[in-house]
Amino acid sequence: MNFSILSFLKDADTSTKVPWEEKKYTAGETIVVEGTQGMEVFFIISGTVDILASITLAKEQQKDKGIARLSANEFFGELSIFDNNTRSATAVATSDCEIAVIDGAALLSYMDSNPEKGYQVLFYFLHQIAQRMRSNNIRANTIMEFYLQEQGE
């Protein structure tokens, strides 16, 4: 499927029903903070963004660890529009970025009322989410291998 989020957002019909704005972020600038509320979806037009998870170690010491580096034509922030939960990670620009910030509630409403276009958007999301899950499975297997070797199994 050849689908472009930017073309979708700029479409005459979509642009009047799904508000979005292009924002610029500088390297090192925080875009989204883990644990905060939000219904926006972020689509990277240019630049790179690190996705960081806060991990609590022994003695309640917290560290932010990178779980993904995203670049142009990738998105983040989509989970909160589907589960209405707080942000599960922090996003930080690792280079100067241009990002389309999309009103997630309006996007969901538009997808409901326009199922054919909604399917394309949903398929686009699911394709990238599936790729991320495959990468996470590889990471989990690697961690399990290290753990089992450490345990002598």
ABEGO torsion letter per residue (X at the ends): XBBBAAAAAABAAAAAABBBBBBBBBBGBBABBBGBBEABBBBBABEBBBBBBBBBBBGGBBBBBBABBBBBGBBBGAAAAAAGBBBABBBBBABBBBBBBBBAAAAAAAAAABAAAAAAAAAAAAAAAAAAAAAAAAAAAAAAAAAAAAAGX
